[in-house]
């Protein structure tokens, strides 16, 4: 049996044709001996918050910002050379705070 997909005027498939997103709107998962469950649609490394609600548990995916790319050694050395340190206090104030009277 061949199924043809119709496209809307903007080139996307209509919502009724996108049933793969809602094949299992309600799912039942079973925990193993270590209290682990397998979630469809979750990828390794995904983080979820778990909230207890009146009907059970609610999992919400936590989206984190992507980490910045690490600087190269050359970029780090250039940044250190450009850095202009302005101390928050003078040496005399520092001596008064750190020396015994």
ABEGO torsion letter per residue (X at the ends): XBBBBBBBAAGBBBAAABAAAAABABBBBBBBAAGBBBBBGBBBGBBBBBBBBAAEBBBBBBBBBBBBBBBBAAAAAAAAAABBBBBABBAAAAAAAABBX
